[in-house]
Amino acid sequence: MTSRKTMVKTRAVIPMGMSETQQDAESQCVSCGIKVAAMNAASFDCPECGTEIHRCPTCRKQSNLYECPDCGFRGP
């Protein structure tokens, strides 16, 4: 049995090398939280820290504000 390094956060156990926000951001709109895996979602890097951000088409169209989960940068 091989041991796997893990990091314990307040909500879950996450494999090392991938932050909790990176894991969540891969499948959810950062503005409304819906899953965007099969949608025409926008993906871009945060202008401040480079974390990948995903937004659903509805939030983009409505210009809903978003906040980077890692650094707190806010944008339209």
CORNOR-V343489 format. One record per helix or strand of 2 or more residues. SS is the DSSP state (hx for helix, st for strand). FROM is the first residue (numbers start at 1). LEN is the number of residues. Records with the same first field share a line. If there is no record, write none. Layout:
SS: FROM-LEN ; FROM-LEN
This chain:
st: 6-3 ; 13-3 ; 42-4 ; 52-4 ; 66-2 ; 74-2
hx: 20-6 ; 57-5
